[in-house]
Amino acid sequence: MRITLAALLLGLVVSPVGATELGEPDYGVCRGTDSRCYHDWGNFDPADGYRLLVYSRTAGPRHAHLGTPLGPGLNPPLNDDNVAVKAVVRLGRDNGFAVDYTEDVAQLNSAGRLLRYNAVMFLSTTRDTLDDPAQTALRQYVRAGGGFVGVHNAFGTEYNWPWYEGLLGNANFYDHSAHQPGVVETVGRRDVSVQGLPHRWNFSDEWYNLVPYPTRVRVLAKVDESTLARGVRGSLGHPGHGREHPVSWCQYYDGGRAWLTTLGHDVKAWTDEPLEGDQYFTQHLLGGVKSAMGMAPFCR
């Protein structure tokens, strides 16, 4: 392939490799795609139905799709601009599971409280969004077989807590490209979160570059960096991940299940306003939630 100097200067040429040597810390837990890492200890009875807790507290920059900060307690009144939370509530109502939501860290202060939920979703949380009791409760909840769903800026959360970084699949947000259209490539066909999706589909996002880079996970979707007209290089200099730039993956972790996606930045992805590919994002997210909760097979 002939590469022009102009293309290099514009950052439009995709490296076949991308950033390398991004680290694989040892988190000291059973993790990966082997279901023997899961603790099936009878804490969740399907006869009780399925329930998801959405946590969207921010302790730093706040994404527009979260809207106005929520009031204290569980299920406070929602405003018109709380579009992402409202979308997940609607997703549950339309697909047979209950959804509670909160930005009150006290609602996460005991594992017993969390065990009322089949999965906990961190929805674009930011920075140090948990206190010590909530950190302990989340870890014990996952060890009890709980499900975790990390969406978009869940990767910009609890940077200095190694256990949480492992829960994300050995991954953390480093920087991102410009918010722009790109092509998502579906990886595989077995997992419920990719079944029925096209092999390639258009979507718009701020494409996250990661340090460290997810390892020992099942990658479910990646972005084709060559389709990013404004390039993949981030504001802090990350050159992207080349041909293997994951955007969604899953793993078993320390007894629990974790389904993770960096997608979901665009406000339109959470509303009825048209955005190319938003129906595939919703389908992808729904499958991930259902599998993390145990409503569908996990991480196939």
Disulfide bonds with the S-S distance in Angstrom:
Cys30-Cys37 1.93
Cys250-Cys299 2.11
